[in-house]
Amino acid sequence: QVQLVESGGGLVQAGGSLRLSCTASGNIFRFFDMGWYRQVPGKQRELVASITNSGRTKYADSVKGRFTITRDNAKITVYLQMNSLKPEDTGVYYCVGPPISAPRDWGQGTQVTVSS
């Protein structure tokens, strides 16, 4: 089991930026695929972005070109840089471990609120 701790959420105006961070427990993190889900009120949780242990990335169509997922294995941390934020990006963002399609491990979540 991997413990995941997110940080970096907050309130921002539309068009602004935020960077989320997720620090994982355990040195085996470097071997894991990692991802970010979000829970928007009234909708199912959505996979926003993922990154393989070799650095290959995937994004939801709704965030392509605006969000960037990266990882620093030395710091056992994965990041989500969110630019050009929109009100519809508002939600709780969760860091997850593998398997990305049905994660076993979830962080506690961090709230992102984008005002119009």
Biotite code that builds the C-alpha atoms (Angstrom):
import biotite.structure as struc

atoms = struc.array([
    struc.Atom([0.000, 0.000, 0.000], chain_id="A", res_id=1, res_name="GLN", atom_name="CA", element="C"),
    struc.Atom([1.191, 3.502, -0.892], chain_id="A", res_id=2, res_name="VAL", atom_name="CA", element="C"),
    struc.Atom([0.341, 6.547, 1.182], chain_id="A", res_id=3, res_name="GLN", atom_name="CA", element="C"),
    struc.Atom([-0.291, 9.669, -0.847], chain_id="A", res_id=4, res_name="LEU", atom_name="CA", element="C"),
    struc.Atom([-0.465, 13.239, 0.450], chain_id="A", res_id=5, res_name="VAL", atom_name="CA", element="C"),
    struc.Atom([-1.666, 16.047, -1.818], chain_id="A", res_id=6, res_name="GLU", atom_name="CA", element="C"),
    struc.Atom([-1.143, 19.771, -1.449], chain_id="A", res_id=7, res_name="SER", atom_name="CA", element="C"),
    struc.Atom([-1.463, 22.923, -3.500], chain_id="A", res_id=8, res_name="GLY", atom_name="CA", element="C"),
    struc.Atom([-5.189, 23.359, -3.982], chain_id="A", res_id=9, res_name="GLY", atom_name="CA", element="C"),
    struc.Atom([-6.946, 26.626, -3.376], chain_id="A", res_id=10, res_name="GLY", atom_name="CA", element="C"),
    struc.Atom([-9.076, 29.398, -4.810], chain_id="A", res_id=11, res_name="LEU", atom_name="CA", element="C"),
    struc.Atom([-8.068, 31.046, -8.077], chain_id="A", res_id=12, res_name="VAL", atom_name="CA", element="C"),
    struc.Atom([-9.745, 33.229, -10.659], chain_id="A", res_id=13, res_name="GLN", atom_name="CA", element="C"),
    struc.Atom([-10.539, 31.902, -14.097], chain_id="A", res_id=14, res_name="ALA", atom_name="CA", element="C"),
    struc.Atom([-7.461, 32.048, -16.295], chain_id="A", res_id=15, res_name="GLY", atom_name="CA", element="C"),
    struc.Atom([-5.152, 31.566, -13.337], chain_id="A", res_id=16, res_name="GLY", atom_name="CA", element="C"),
    struc.Atom([-2.809, 28.734, -12.432], chain_id="A", res_id=17, res_name="SER", atom_name="CA", element="C"),
    struc.Atom([-2.237, 26.280, -9.612], chain_id="A", res_id=18, res_name="LEU", atom_name="CA", element="C"),
    struc.Atom([0.282, 23.519, -9.052], chain_id="A", res_id=19, res_name="ARG", atom_name="CA", element="C"),
    struc.Atom([-0.729, 20.430, -7.146], chain_id="A", res_id=20, res_name="LEU", atom_name="CA", element="C"),
    struc.Atom([1.825, 18.198, -5.487], chain_id="A", res_id=21, res_name="SER", atom_name="CA", element="C"),
    struc.Atom([1.537, 14.622, -4.295], chain_id="A", res_id=22, res_name="CYS", atom_name="CA", element="C"),
    struc.Atom([4.184, 13.017, -2.150], chain_id="A", res_id=23, res_name="THR", atom_name="CA", element="C"),
    struc.Atom([4.193, 9.247, -1.872], chain_id="A", res_id=24, res_name="ALA", atom_name="CA", element="C"),
    struc.Atom([5.584, 6.916, 0.728], chain_id="A", res_id=25, res_name="SER", atom_name="CA", element="C"),
    struc.Atom([8.102, 4.263, -0.188], chain_id="A", res_id=26, res_name="GLY", atom_name="CA", element="C"),
    struc.Atom([11.097, 4.106, -2.478], chain_id="A", res_id=27, res_name="ASN", atom_name="CA", element="C"),
    struc.Atom([9.242, 1.816, -4.879], chain_id="A", res_id=28, res_name="ILE", atom_name="CA", element="C"),
    struc.Atom([7.301, 4.897, -6.032], chain_id="A", res_id=29, res_name="PHE", atom_name="CA", element="C"),
    struc.Atom([9.712, 5.236, -8.935], chain_id="A", res_id=30, res_name="ARG", atom_name="CA", element="C"),
    struc.Atom([8.346, 2.003, -10.390], chain_id="A", res_id=31, res_name="PHE", atom_name="CA", element="C"),
    struc.Atom([4.724, 3.152, -10.236], chain_id="A", res_id=32, res_name="PHE", atom_name="CA", element="C"),
    struc.Atom([2.447, 4.735, -12.747], chain_id="A", res_id=33, res_name="ASP", atom_name="CA", element="C"),
    struc.Atom([0.765, 7.715, -11.061], chain_id="A", res_id=34, res_name="MET", atom_name="CA", element="C"),
    struc.Atom([-2.253, 9.831, -11.831], chain_id="A", res_id=35, res_name="GLY", atom_name="CA", element="C"),
    struc.Atom([-4.660, 12.564, -10.851], chain_id="A", res_id=36, res_name="TRP", atom_name="CA", element="C"),
    struc.Atom([-8.427, 12.161, -10.682], chain_id="A", res_id=37, res_name="TYR", atom_name="CA", element="C"),
    struc.Atom([-10.952, 14.861, -9.931], chain_id="A", res_id=38, res_name="ARG", atom_name="CA", element="C"),
    struc.Atom([-14.424, 14.799, -8.450], chain_id="A", res_id=39, res_name="GLN", atom_name="CA", element="C"),
    struc.Atom([-16.645, 17.540, -9.803], chain_id="A", res_id=40, res_name="VAL", atom_name="CA", element="C"),
    struc.Atom([-19.951, 18.078, -7.962], chain_id="A", res_id=41, res_name="PRO", atom_name="CA", element="C"),
    struc.Atom([-22.714, 16.046, -9.553], chain_id="A", res_id=42, res_name="GLY", atom_name="CA", element="C"),
    struc.Atom([-20.380, 14.036, -11.771], chain_id="A", res_id=43, res_name="LYS", atom_name="CA", element="C"),
    struc.Atom([-18.380, 10.833, -11.556], chain_id="A", res_id=44, res_name="GLN", atom_name="CA", element="C"),
    struc.Atom([-14.718, 10.935, -10.732], chain_id="A", res_id=45, res_name="ARG", atom_name="CA", element="C"),
    struc.Atom([-12.676, 11.646, -13.839], chain_id="A", res_id=46, res_name="GLU", atom_name="CA", element="C"),
    struc.Atom([-9.113, 10.671, -14.676], chain_id="A", res_id=47, res_name="LEU", atom_name="CA", element="C"),
    struc.Atom([-7.438, 13.970, -15.481], chain_id="A", res_id=48, res_name="VAL", atom_name="CA", element="C"),
    struc.Atom([-3.850, 12.947, -16.155], chain_id="A", res_id=49, res_name="ALA", atom_name="CA", element="C"),
    struc.Atom([-1.465, 10.046, -15.721], chain_id="A", res_id=50, res_name="SER", atom_name="CA", element="C"),
    struc.Atom([2.252, 9.434, -16.005], chain_id="A", res_id=51, res_name="ILE", atom_name="CA", element="C"),
    struc.Atom([4.070, 6.124, -16.347], chain_id="A", res_id=52, res_name="THR", atom_name="CA", element="C"),
    struc.Atom([7.211, 5.230, -14.440], chain_id="A", res_id=53, res_name="ASN", atom_name="CA", element="C"),
    struc.Atom([9.148, 6.129, -17.600], chain_id="A", res_id=54, res_name="SER", atom_name="CA", element="C"),
    struc.Atom([7.481, 9.529, -17.928], chain_id="A", res_id=55, res_name="GLY", atom_name="CA", element="C"),
    struc.Atom([4.884, 8.855, -20.617], chain_id="A", res_id=56, res_name="ARG", atom_name="CA", element="C"),
    struc.Atom([1.829, 11.054, -20.085], chain_id="A", res_id=57, res_name="THR", atom_name="CA", element="C"),
    struc.Atom([-1.865, 10.990, -20.932], chain_id="A", res_id=58, res_name="LYS", atom_name="CA", element="C"),
    struc.Atom([-4.534, 13.627, -20.445], chain_id="A", res_id=59, res_name="TYR", atom_name="CA", element="C"),
    struc.Atom([-8.283, 13.931, -20.504], chain_id="A", res_id=60, res_name="ALA", atom_name="CA", element="C"),
    struc.Atom([-9.462, 15.869, -23.543], chain_id="A", res_id=61, res_name="ASP", atom_name="CA", element="C"),
    struc.Atom([-10.919, 18.529, -21.249], chain_id="A", res_id=62, res_name="SER", atom_name="CA", element="C"),
    struc.Atom([-7.475, 19.491, -19.911], chain_id="A", res_id=63, res_name="VAL", atom_name="CA", element="C"),
    struc.Atom([-5.154, 18.871, -22.861], chain_id="A", res_id=64, res_name="LYS", atom_name="CA", element="C"),
    struc.Atom([-2.942, 21.842, -23.540], chain_id="A", res_id=65, res_name="GLY", atom_name="CA", element="C"),
    struc.Atom([-3.697, 23.361, -20.128], chain_id="A", res_id=66, res_name="ARG", atom_name="CA", element="C"),
    struc.Atom([-2.536, 20.790, -17.571], chain_id="A", res_id=67, res_name="PHE", atom_name="CA", element="C"),
    struc.Atom([0.870, 19.132, -17.301], chain_id="A", res_id=68, res_name="THR", atom_name="CA", element="C"),
    struc.Atom([1.725, 16.132, -15.145], chain_id="A", res_id=69, res_name="ILE", atom_name="CA", element="C"),
    struc.Atom([5.321, 15.546, -14.131], chain_id="A", res_id=70, res_name="THR", atom_name="CA", element="C"),
    struc.Atom([7.183, 13.490, -11.560], chain_id="A", res_id=71, res_name="ARG", atom_name="CA", element="C"),
    struc.Atom([10.371, 13.733, -9.561], chain_id="A", res_id=72, res_name="ASP", atom_name="CA", element="C"),
    struc.Atom([11.378, 10.264, -8.463], chain_id="A", res_id=73, res_name="ASN", atom_name="CA", element="C"),
    struc.Atom([14.160, 11.578, -6.235], chain_id="A", res_id=74, res_name="ALA", atom_name="CA", element="C"),
    struc.Atom([11.552, 13.531, -4.268], chain_id="A", res_id=75, res_name="LYS", atom_name="CA", element="C"),
    struc.Atom([8.947, 10.756, -4.644], chain_id="A", res_id=76, res_name="ILE", atom_name="CA", element="C"),
    struc.Atom([6.540, 13.457, -5.795], chain_id="A", res_id=77, res_name="THR", atom_name="CA", element="C"),
    struc.Atom([4.177, 13.868, -8.720], chain_id="A", res_id=78, res_name="VAL", atom_name="CA", element="C"),
    struc.Atom([2.928, 17.288, -9.814], chain_id="A", res_id=79, res_name="TYR", atom_name="CA", element="C"),
    struc.Atom([-0.029, 18.634, -11.732], chain_id="A", res_id=80, res_name="LEU", atom_name="CA", element="C"),
    struc.Atom([0.535, 22.083, -13.205], chain_id="A", res_id=81, res_name="GLN", atom_name="CA", element="C"),
    struc.Atom([-2.823, 23.593, -14.085], chain_id="A", res_id=82, res_name="MET", atom_name="CA", element="C"),
    struc.Atom([-2.914, 26.673, -16.311], chain_id="A", res_id=83, res_name="ASN", atom_name="CA", element="C"),
    struc.Atom([-5.739, 28.630, -17.912], chain_id="A", res_id=84, res_name="SER", atom_name="CA", element="C"),
    struc.Atom([-8.087, 27.323, -15.269], chain_id="A", res_id=85, res_name="LEU", atom_name="CA", element="C"),
    struc.Atom([-11.819, 27.389, -15.907], chain_id="A", res_id=86, res_name="LYS", atom_name="CA", element="C"),
    struc.Atom([-14.751, 27.340, -13.473], chain_id="A", res_id=87, res_name="PRO", atom_name="CA", element="C"),
    struc.Atom([-15.565, 23.822, -14.677], chain_id="A", res_id=88, res_name="GLU", atom_name="CA", element="C"),
    struc.Atom([-12.192, 22.669, -13.328], chain_id="A", res_id=89, res_name="ASP", atom_name="CA", element="C"),
    struc.Atom([-13.555, 23.208, -9.825], chain_id="A", res_id=90, res_name="THR", atom_name="CA", element="C"),
    struc.Atom([-13.546, 20.047, -7.763], chain_id="A", res_id=91, res_name="GLY", atom_name="CA", element="C"),
    struc.Atom([-11.573, 17.831, -5.441], chain_id="A", res_id=92, res_name="VAL", atom_name="CA", element="C"),
    struc.Atom([-8.377, 16.511, -6.968], chain_id="A", res_id=93, res_name="TYR", atom_name="CA", element="C"),
    struc.Atom([-6.988, 13.147, -5.892], chain_id="A", res_id=94, res_name="TYR", atom_name="CA", element="C"),
    struc.Atom([-3.576, 11.666, -6.409], chain_id="A", res_id=95, res_name="CYS", atom_name="CA", element="C"),
    struc.Atom([-3.644, 7.941, -7.178], chain_id="A", res_id=96, res_name="VAL", atom_name="CA", element="C"),
    struc.Atom([-1.315, 5.014, -7.545], chain_id="A", res_id=97, res_name="GLY", atom_name="CA", element="C"),
    struc.Atom([-1.538, 2.011, -9.831], chain_id="A", res_id=98, res_name="PRO", atom_name="CA", element="C"),
    struc.Atom([-3.455, 0.600, -11.489], chain_id="A", res_id=99, res_name="PRO", atom_name="CA", element="C"),
    struc.Atom([-4.528, 3.964, -12.886], chain_id="A", res_id=100, res_name="ILE", atom_name="CA", element="C"),
    struc.Atom([-7.779, 2.632, -14.374], chain_id="A", res_id=101, res_name="SER", atom_name="CA", element="C"),
    struc.Atom([-8.912, 1.324, -10.966], chain_id="A", res_id=102, res_name="ALA", atom_name="CA", element="C"),
    struc.Atom([-6.585, 2.740, -8.312], chain_id="A", res_id=103, res_name="PRO", atom_name="CA", element="C"),
    struc.Atom([-5.992, 0.915, -5.056], chain_id="A", res_id=104, res_name="ARG", atom_name="CA", element="C"),
    struc.Atom([-4.481, 3.912, -3.315], chain_id="A", res_id=105, res_name="ASP", atom_name="CA", element="C"),
    struc.Atom([-5.946, 7.407, -3.100], chain_id="A", res_id=106, res_name="TRP", atom_name="CA", element="C"),
    struc.Atom([-4.795, 10.557, -1.404], chain_id="A", res_id=107, res_name="GLY", atom_name="CA", element="C"),
    struc.Atom([-7.108, 12.539, 0.848], chain_id="A", res_id=108, res_name="GLN", atom_name="CA", element="C"),
    struc.Atom([-7.884, 15.013, -1.931], chain_id="A", res_id=109, res_name="GLY", atom_name="CA", element="C"),
    struc.Atom([-7.272, 18.721, -2.309], chain_id="A", res_id=110, res_name="THR", atom_name="CA", element="C"),
    struc.Atom([-9.954, 21.277, -3.195], chain_id="A", res_id=111, res_name="GLN", atom_name="CA", element="C"),
    struc.Atom([-9.549, 23.422, -6.291], chain_id="A", res_id=112, res_name="VAL", atom_name="CA", element="C"),
    struc.Atom([-12.022, 26.267, -6.758], chain_id="A", res_id=113, res_name="THR", atom_name="CA", element="C"),
    struc.Atom([-11.984, 28.435, -9.863], chain_id="A", res_id=114, res_name="VAL", atom_name="CA", element="C"),
    struc.Atom([-14.101, 31.572, -9.711], chain_id="A", res_id=115, res_name="SER", atom_name="CA", element="C"),
    struc.Atom([-15.525, 33.217, -12.803], chain_id="A", res_id=116, res_name="SER", atom_name="CA", element="C"),
])
